[in-house]
Amino acid sequence: MDPLLACILAVILFLLLVSQAVPIAFSFAVVGCLGLFLFRGPQAGLTALGSVPFTWASAQMLIPVPLFILMGYFAHASAMSHDLYQASYRWFGRLPGGIAMATTVASAAFAACCGAVPAAAATMSTIAFPEMRKLNYDPRLATGCISAGACISIVIPPSVPLIIYSVLTETSVAELFVAGIIPGIVQTILFLVAIYVICKRKPEIGPPGPYFKWKEKIISLKGGWGMTLLFVSVIGGLYIGIFTATEAGAIGGFGALVIALVAGRLKLSNMIAAAKETTRITSFVFALIIGAQIFNMFLGITGITATFTRWATSLTFSPYVILTGIVILYLFLGMFLDIIAIFLLTIPTVAPIIANLGFDLVWFGIVAIVIAEIGFLSPPIGLCSYIVQGVTKVPLEDIFRGTIPFIIMMVVFIIILLAFPQLALFLPGIGK
């Protein structure tokens, strides 16, 4: 069979399996094994099933994944997110749409110690939504800002998808983490602008909150000490080379545990819940990686990756035209697949093209993350929107409508990142 035709059929079969609610990890593995069977015989498929799971489940480069996930859930168990929200509430609450702004800022701050979108979405839904409903906020605005704010978790470090991207592209985790800081801040500001403009035009959908004195505002900042300590120690130490990504994850997880204990908020039930959620999400991520590696073994033996790379780089179009095509591809895939699945499916092919076109892989990692955020909000998958709906019970249609202004801002931000790569490359470039 022609390799190109085989790959096209494989991708179609993969998407069909996913559309039939077959878990993405198993869809990857089934299609990959079938491809190996057709091209190399049954022994090749059986060998992949026997060797790939052990190889990747024991890979040292992936050890930071469960550690950073555990860090996020310990931070959640310590009610750190509640402190961050209360501080943001006092500083932004009096503005038009102020409680929605406070929710967005708190989400961005919580992202500095939680790289898992589901945890951020569930946490802020529980904390912020009841307060916004008390002030008669429009449910679409309330749930839209919660969903969008949770997405910032994968831009601002630590970010599990960026760890996976680092493994696939052999780029520095430290550089990727630091590269996400300025884009995460800019994206947060754009969301705040969207909320302010909406609520200035229609004050009734996001009325201002209560007034707080300056003394209360300043005192509220003490609630951010835990997040600040974690972020500076983990990301700062990783960036200046004091410890590796694995050590950073271990320090982050242990630090979040200590902060929770010092605050006196960590109960045994919370510790057990954090361990369970960490195990569940880690198992999901590793299953995805294993299935995708089997699929990529099949793509490798067809030679399609190298062929496609040569073809793309030989085109006479401007590199930005090809880059735009890749951006559109990611927007499409984001409607159906999780960000980690998208990376595992595309990065082995896309990364060489990006590098050969002269673009920086660290910068592209941030661009790809922001593009994938749209998939967390938009139908039919819209993971963030589904989580928020599960907590708030607001109709899913209203939540999707509420995310539209934030999706527009994400598109604007993607254009800004494409036009000004230094937003992502400035901090990693310091000291080089």
Sequence and secondary structure as in RCSB ss.txt:
>XXXX:A:sequence
MDPLLACILAVILFLLLVSQAVPIAFSFAVVGCLGLFLFRGPQAGLTALGSVPFTWASAQMLIPVPLFILMGYFA
HASAMSHDLYQASYRWFGRLPGGIAMATTVASAAFAACCGAVPAAAATMSTIAFPEMRKLNYDPRLATGCISAGA
CISIVIPPSVPLIIYSVLTETSVAELFVAGIIPGIVQTILFLVAIYVICKRKPEIGPPGPYFKWKEKIISLKGGW
GMTLLFVSVIGGLYIGIFTATEAGAIGGFGALVIALVAGRLKLSNMIAAAKETTRITSFVFALIIGAQIFNMFLG
ITGITATFTRWATSLTFSPYVILTGIVILYLFLGMFLDIIAIFLLTIPTVAPIIANLGFDLVWFGIVAIVIAEIG
FLSPPIGLCSYIVQGVTKVPLEDIFRGTIPFIIMMVVFIIILLAFPQLALFLPGIGK
>XXXX:A:secstr
  HHHHHHHHHHHHHHHHHTT  HHHHHHHHHHHHHHHHH HHHHHHHHHHHHHHHHT GGGTHHHHHHHHHHHH
HHTTHHHHHHHHHHHHHTTSTTHHHHHHHHHHHHHHTT   HHHHHHHHHHHHHHHHHHTT  HHHHHHHHHHHH
HGGGTSSS HHHHHHHHHHT  HHHHHHHTHHHHHHHHHHHHHHHHHHHHH GGGS       HHHHHHHGGGGH
HHHHHHIIIIIHHHTTSS HHHHHHHHHHHHHHHHHHHT   HHHHHHHHHHHHHHHHHHHHHHHHHHHHHHHHH
HHTHHHHHHHHHHH  S HHHHHHHHHHHHHHHHTTS HHHHHHHHHHHHHHHHHHTT  HHHHHHHHHHHHHHH
HHSTTT HHHHHHHHHH   HHHHHHHHHHHHHHHHHHHHHHHH THHHHHHHHTT 
